[in-house]
């Protein structure tokens, strides 16, 4: 198993209480820590404009600006977004942005891409909110445009949603086969078919039964389109709250809740804590978390991207994960 780490950027209210003028330093220093450690394979950000579980005036830093910043301030670790919303940027423009970031990074950028879902920010930014069918059709066309742009340095495309006429994307990414595509989402009819055709990586649920089912659907699509299922790395995202004891875990959850309540209220804070501490979560001691992840690994999950809600304030959970969990599964 390989591991990636989300860097807090505000979207999940994980920079609350930190002065906006100091937030980049917090993000930069954590990125430097994971880059220098040699333990994590990748760092990640989210592509969102408004906070969850509800829009607030708290910071949400923009994903691709952060990609370029991390490209310039790290030297080893891979850099990804989970995941870029296809409709937020014209795909050939996005191909150009990603290629530039890849060059700055020395060939370390990953392209996490999906259809997008957060209706409030779509409408607030003037994108409307087209049907799921339209959003996924744009995803399908967009990944083809990006793939061809990175491969050839020039692309033309005539689709229902996107038209490109000889767009030049030079210089191309440094990675010989182009920037790796992580197709995110578990939609069985469309998203997983797109993944079967174009992805080097997928990303869907970490719930074991759901992961097994989505894997089966992906395998069926691979057979239909003639691609190698085993060549696609399957990944999942988890929200670890790791403690040395059960009491330590509960104290950490209480600390996270305490930062959320003043911003979103008791009900929303409890829902967010519930997503970290429910029966299918990975909150617990190292032994408990290892057991959960071994089950996921046995189902074919080769890559896990971890979000630590307390990362901007306290790295001890990350350090415990590095010391106890990663060595048991790598």
HELIX and SHEET records of a PDB file:
HELIX    1   1 UNK A   20  UNK A   37  1                                  18    
HELIX    2   2 UNK A   63  UNK A   73  1                                  11    
HELIX    3   3 UNK A   86  UNK A   88  5                                   3    
HELIX    4   4 UNK A   91  UNK A  105  1                                  15    
HELIX    5   5 UNK A  119  UNK A  124  1                                   6    
HELIX    6   6 UNK A  132  UNK A  152  1                                  21    
HELIX    7   7 UNK A  191  UNK A  198  1                                   8    
HELIX    8   8 UNK A  208  UNK A  225  1                                  18    
HELIX    9   9 UNK A  229  UNK A  231  5                                   3    
HELIX   10  10 UNK A  246  UNK A  277  1                                  32    
HELIX   11  11 UNK A  286  UNK A  298  1                                  13    
HELIX   12  12 UNK A  316  UNK A  320  1                                   5    
HELIX   13  13 UNK A  321  UNK A  326  3                                   6    
HELIX   14  14 UNK A  327  UNK A  329  1                                   3    
SHEET    1   A 9 UNK A  78  UNK A  81  0                                        
SHEET    2   A 9 UNK A  42  UNK A  45  1                                        
SHEET    3   A 9 UNK A   2  UNK A   6  1                                        
SHEET    4   A 9 UNK A 303  UNK A 306  1                                        
SHEET    5   A 9 UNK A 233  UNK A 238  1                                        
SHEET    6   A 9 UNK A 201  UNK A 203  1                                        
SHEET    7   A 9 UNK A 180  UNK A 184  1                                        
SHEET    8   A 9 UNK A 110  UNK A 114  1                                        
SHEET    9   A 9 UNK A  84  UNK A  85  1                                        
SHEET    1   B 2 UNK A 154  UNK A 158  0                                        
SHEET    2   B 2 UNK A 163  UNK A 168 -1                                        
SHEET    1   C 2 UNK A 241  UNK A 242  0                                        
SHEET    2   C 2 UNK A 283  UNK A 284  1                                        
END                                                                             
